[in-house]
């Protein structure tokens, strides 16, 4: 993973290099540069993962086209076979993009299996694109001279462009065509979700998605929070590496203290699957002290994202300090399967399905943004098997009546995912974790984190200051002192109207208390409003 920066037009090389350095944390290994005859510039901040020796970008195709790419193309070897008549100059997965362009023009994006943002430049022609779900970030804008900018992070272009936005996932852009939606899955129509659940297909599809994400020329680990999703991914990864003859896998979890809910569960999973496990600790005070730097990295003022990114930020730093550059993570499962606790309150199967579709479509503004920017702040690449294109196609078409949780029948959230990995003979993970209730990451690290953070925000934002919220912040007006403080810090670094409007707030539905913490939902076990018979669940 890396940072890409393209200027279509004409800028001084020195100025472009200075702007690109704002995201040098994304690519600490080396910088690459290409300047076209008309003055357009491609810059690349590289985090070397694949092809450490010859994979420097921008990469030139067979003719006069160049590409800068951030992401991973997992089927690049198969695509190379398809283009055997082309001459490849590197072993990098990124090179396949420029050759596909030379072979098919703009009509090749659905051939790619992976995550990506890229810019291709050939003479006066340029093309930019983003992966189907928006796992990797990309922003675009235009300056007063008509130059067009593309950058992995907003901070590179905020003071350069009169107007800028997040590049829409599943689209490509050319000057002639504008934005074109290339990713048009059937599941985006919620009424098409009628497929009968196949537990074996879920298990095999997720296993395949995880295995392809083991492609790496550098050390790899797993983020193991102790929740269902990361535990399953960690178990699949350990089994796959063992099959490959690799015995050691490092797993990582974080909490505010040894008794944090996530740390206790993660320890059980690590022991069960046999990883070399590492526990990282952070204090509420450390989290609060880092908030401003984290908001600068995240480029958002969304409460949910900031709460969850803080422990992930500290965890990522600890992981890179140990020399690991790639981790697998469990993002996406809650959106696909309706795993957030508020989904219990969905008024109908149809509304449940609409919300899962909406959540998946907005992942680029929430969990994908968090997973990318809080890890890449320290040059760490996070891979997300649940957001594999084929796995999403399998699972998003399942009839919502098979997904929707029911507190009255003891059918928990993500029931079919749990059942798909409920192997009695060779358990993937301990039963206590397999049937553990959903605990949002910012809660699971220790309830003291959110409680301490909100108390701090309430103490530093006065009632008088907060009473002016609607006057000071007309767009996305903060409704709590916590949101007010985050917004205040955000606008210190990103005061532009386009920056403010780029943020999408994560808000739960169908519950009276709209605080994004899972503990705010009435079905959270802490609230003692739902009792689960675990024996009956395990035998169901």
Secondary structure, 3 states (H helix, E strand, C coil): CEEEEEEECCCCHHHHHHHHHHHHHHCCCEEEEEECCCCCEEEEEECCCCCCCCCCCCEECCCCCEEEEEEEECCHHHHHHHCCCCCCCCCCCCHHHHHHHHHHCCCCHHHCCEEEEEEEEECCEEEEEECCCCCCCCEEEECCCCCEEEECCHHHCCCCCCEEEECCCCEEEECCCEEEECCCCHHHCHHHCCECCCHHHHHHHHHHHHHHCCCCCCCEEEECCCCHHHHHHHHHHHHHHHHCCCCCCEEEEEECCCCCHHHHHHHHHHHHHCCEEEEEECCHHHHHHHHHHHHHHHCCCCHHHHHHHHHHHHHHHHHHHCCCCEEEECCCHHHHHCCCHHHHHCCCHHHHHHHHHHHHHCHHHCHHHHHHHHHHCCCCEEEEHHHCHHHHHHHHCECHHHCCCECCCCECCCHHHHHHCCCCCCCCCCHHHHCCCCCCHHHHCCHHHHHHHHHHHHHHCCHHHHCCHHHHCCCCCCCCHHHHHHHHHHHHHCCCHHHHHCCCCCCCCCCCCCCCCHHHCCCCHHHCCCCCCHHHHHHC
